[in-house]
């Protein structure tokens, strides 16, 4: 069993739980590699030694059986850039707040190993979106994909922007808003949800266009097939706007054509039998609970 462990170095509260995971992995004689900066934190705080390391550029390959992320959903999104096209199954241990992607509670970290060994899980393929532009976007380089969403939004202004939008070369509308979110089913429980978008089951073959604070009150979230090619062109009072891929941001000049489409690869997420997507929805959104008392 070959395991990669990743976490953000500012999540100090996760250190004790990582050590618990490492102890469990040692019991099953697993080969463990830890992200280099995170390993340095563990070494400084807990004296963890003797593990191999990896970075976003080297040390990972398709021979890994599982990639464990410690943190919140943002950490899982960052972890996806490490895994990329390698096909390593990912699971998240939630040391943050909400945790739609990082489904395991940190107190239950031992179960990550126990249930994986028992085979009490299945693999869910999660689609991604990617951005293309006639000119390369240097801020993204080869990491031109996102697990949650791609967003265009205003920059350096309180004025709204105009987002001219085409679907498969057919004109849709001109969103006059603070921005526009193009979300995967995975990202439907993220930024899109907070802007009034629908919750979508992770394996649904769809994308969601969700305007951010639209001035046109008849502008509503739109669900489209995930084979749709989405073309955008932003205009506004300022010269530039923001383009974000999950948590990574670039500043682009207005009028530049942006093409968004489903990425040519997916990432594998481990869904444990005890931690299903529907269970996560019930717990996080308090569905089926009487809150009157």
C-alpha positions in Angstrom: 0.0 0.0 0.0 1.5 3.3 -1.1 0.1 6.5 0.4 0.7 10.2 -0.2 -0.1 12.7 2.6 -0.7 16.4 2.0 -1.7 19.4 4.1 -1.3 23.1 4.3 1.4 24.2 6.6 -0.8 26.8 8.4 -3.2 24.1 9.6 -1.4 23.5 12.9 -4.4 21.9 14.4 -4.1 19.0 12.0 -0.7 17.8 13.1 -1.8 15.5 15.9 -4.3 13.8 13.6 -1.7 13.3 10.9 0.5 11.5 13.4 -2.4 9.3 14.2 -2.8 8.5 10.5 0.9 7.7 10.2 0.7 5.4 13.2 -2.2 3.5 11.5 -0.3 3.3 8.2 2.7 2.0 10.0 0.6 -0.9 11.4 -0.2 -2.1 7.9 3.4 -1.6 6.6 2.4 1.1 4.1 4.9 3.1 2.1 4.2 6.7 2.9 5.3 9.9 1.2 4.5 13.4 2.6 4.4 16.7 0.8 7.8 18.3 1.4 6.7 21.6 3.1 4.1 19.7 5.2 6.8 17.1 6.2 9.0 19.9 7.4 6.1 21.1 9.7 5.6 17.6 11.0 9.3 17.3 11.6 9.5 20.6 13.6 6.3 19.9 15.6 6.4 16.2 16.2 9.8 15.0 15.2 8.4 12.9 12.3 11.3 11.4 10.4 12.1 8.7 7.8 9.4 9.4 5.2 9.8 10.1 1.5 8.6 13.5 0.2 7.0 14.8 -2.9 6.3 18.3 -4.4 3.9 19.5 -7.1 6.6 18.8 -9.6 8.1 15.5 -8.6 7.7 12.4 -6.4 4.2 11.4 -7.3 3.2 8.8 -9.9 0.3 6.5 -10.7 1.6 3.7 -8.5 0.1 5.4 -5.4 -3.0 3.8 -4.0 -4.4 6.8 -2.1 -3.8 10.5 -1.6 -4.9 11.8 1.8 -5.5 15.5 2.2 -5.6 17.3 5.6 -7.5 20.6 5.8 -10.7 22.1 4.4 -12.2 22.0 1.0 -9.6 24.5 -0.2 -6.9 22.1 0.6 -8.6 19.4 -1.4 -8.8 21.8 -4.4 -5.1 22.4 -4.1 -4.5 18.7 -3.7 -6.2 18.1 -7.1 -3.4 20.2 -8.7 -0.9 17.7 -7.3 -2.7 14.7 -8.5 -3.7 16.1 -11.9 -3.8 13.4 -14.6 -2.1 10.7 -12.4 -5.4 9.1 -11.4 -4.4 8.7 -7.7 -7.7 8.2 -5.6 -8.1 11.1 -3.2 -9.8 11.4 0.2 -10.0 14.4 2.5 -9.8 14.7 6.3 -11.6 17.8 7.4 -9.7 20.1 9.8 -11.6 23.2 8.4 -15.2 24.2 8.8 -17.8 23.1 6.3 -16.1 20.2 4.4 -18.2 19.0 1.4 -15.0 17.5 -0.2 -13.1 16.7 3.0 -15.7 14.4 4.4 -13.9 12.6 7.2 -13.9 14.2 10.6 -10.4 14.6 11.9 -11.4 12.6 15.0 -12.2 9.7 12.8 -8.9 9.7 10.9 -8.0 6.1 11.8 -11.1 4.9 9.8 -9.5 6.3 6.7 -7.0 3.4 6.8 -9.3 0.8 8.4 -12.1 1.1 5.9 -9.7 1.4 2.9 -8.1 -1.9 3.9 -11.5 -3.5 4.3 -12.6 -2.2 0.9 -15.6 -0.3 2.3 -15.5 2.3 -0.4 -15.9 3.0 -4.1 -14.3 5.3 -6.5 -16.2 8.3 -8.0 -14.9 10.0 -11.1 -15.2 13.8 -10.6 -15.1 15.9 -13.8 -13.1 19.2 -14.1 -13.3 22.3 -16.2 -10.5 23.9 -18.0 -9.9 27.3 -19.5 -8.4 28.1 -22.9 -7.4 31.4 -24.5 -5.8 32.4 -27.8 -2.9 33.7 -25.7 -1.4 31.6 -22.9 -2.3 32.7 -19.4 1.1 32.6 -17.6 -0.4 32.6 -14.1 -1.8 29.2 -14.7 0.8 27.5 -16.9 -0.1 23.8 -17.3 -2.5 24.0 -14.3 -5.3 25.4 -16.5 -8.0 23.2 -14.9 -10.3 23.5 -11.8 -12.2 20.9 -9.8 -14.8 23.3 -8.4 -15.3 26.2 -10.7 -13.9 28.8 -13.1 -15.0 32.4 -12.3 -14.8 35.7 -14.0 -15.3 38.7 -11.7 -14.8 42.4 -11.4 -11.5 44.0 -10.4 -10.5 47.3 -8.9 -14.0 48.6 -9.1 -17.4 48.6 -7.4 -19.1 48.7 -10.8 -20.5 45.6 -12.4 -19.0 44.0 -15.4 -20.7 42.7 -18.6 -20.1 39.0 -19.5 -21.0 38.3 -23.1 -21.8 34.5 -23.1 -22.0 32.0 -25.9 -22.9 28.3 -25.7 -21.5 26.2 -28.6 -21.1 29.4 -30.6 -24.8 30.4 -30.0 -25.3 33.6 -28.2 -26.9 33.1 -24.8 -27.0 36.5 -23.0 -25.0 39.3 -21.7 -24.7 39.0 -17.9 -24.5 42.4 -16.1 -23.2 41.3 -12.7 -20.3 41.2 -10.3 -19.2 38.1 -12.2 -20.1 34.7 -13.6 -19.3 31.2 -12.1 -19.0 28.1 -14.3 -19.2 25.2 -11.9 -18.7 21.5 -12.1 -21.1 19.2 -10.2 -18.4 19.0 -7.5 -18.3 22.8 -7.3 -22.1 23.1 -7.1 -21.8 22.9 -3.3 -19.2 25.7 -3.2 -19.2 29.3 -4.5 -22.1 28.6 -6.9 -24.3 27.4 -4.0 -23.6 30.6 -2.1 -24.8 32.6 -5.1 -28.0 30.7 -5.4 -27.0 27.8 -7.7 -28.4 24.3 -7.4 -26.9 21.3 -5.7 -25.9 18.7 -8.3 -25.0 15.1 -7.7 -21.3 14.6 -8.3 -21.5 12.2 -11.2 -24.1 14.2 -13.2 -22.8 15.2 -16.6 -23.5 18.9 -16.4 -22.1 22.3 -15.8 -23.8 25.3 -14.0 -23.6 28.9 -15.0 -24.3 31.0 -12.0 -24.3 34.9 -12.1 -22.8 36.7 -9.1 -25.2 39.4 -7.9 -26.8 40.1 -11.3 -28.3 43.4 -12.1 -30.7 41.7 -14.5 -33.1 40.2 -12.0 -34.3 37.6 -14.5 -30.8 36.1 -14.8 -30.9 32.7 -13.1 -28.5 29.8 -12.7 -28.5 27.6 -15.9 -27.6 23.9 -16.0 -26.1 22.7 -19.3 -24.6 19.5 -20.6 -20.9 19.1 -19.7 -20.0 18.8 -23.4 -21.0 22.4 -23.9 -18.2 24.8 -25.1 -18.7 28.1 -23.2 -17.2 31.3 -24.7 -17.0 34.5 -22.6 -15.9 38.1 -23.3 -15.8 40.6 -20.4 -16.2 44.4 -20.7 -16.6 47.1 -18.1 -15.4 50.4 -16.8 -11.9 49.1 -15.8 -9.4 47.7 -18.1 -9.0 44.4 -16.4 -11.0 41.7 -14.7 -10.2 38.6 -12.7 -10.2 35.0 -13.8 -10.0 32.4 -11.1 -9.6 28.6 -11.3 -10.7 27.4 -7.8 -8.3 29.4 -5.6 -5.8 30.5 -8.3 -6.3 33.9 -9.8 -5.1 35.8 -12.9 -5.8 39.4 -14.0 -6.9 39.6 -17.7 -7.5 42.5 -19.9 -11.2 43.1 -20.9 -12.3 42.0 -24.3 -10.1 38.9 -24.3 -11.9 35.8 -25.4 -12.1 33.0 -22.8 -13.2 29.5 -23.6 -14.3 27.2 -20.8 -15.0 23.5 -21.3 -14.9 20.1 -19.6 -11.3 19.0 -19.1 -10.1 15.9 -20.9 -9.4 14.0 -17.7 -11.1 13.5 -14.3 -9.9 13.0 -10.8 -10.8 10.0 -8.6 -12.4 10.6 -5.3 -12.8 7.9 -2.7 -16.3 7.7 -1.3 -16.4 5.6 1.8 -19.5 3.6 2.4 -19.9 5.3 5.8 -19.4 8.8 4.3 -21.6 9.1 1.2 -22.4 12.3 -0.7 -26.1 12.2 0.5 -25.0 11.8 4.1 -22.7 14.8 3.7 -25.6 16.9 2.3 -27.8 15.9 5.2 -25.2 16.7 7.8 -23.9 20.0 6.3 -27.2 21.4 5.2 -29.2 20.1 8.2 -31.7 18.4 6.0 -34.4 16.4 7.8 -33.6 18.0 11.1 -36.2 19.9 13.1 -34.5 23.3 14.0 -37.4 24.9 15.7 -36.1 24.1 19.2 
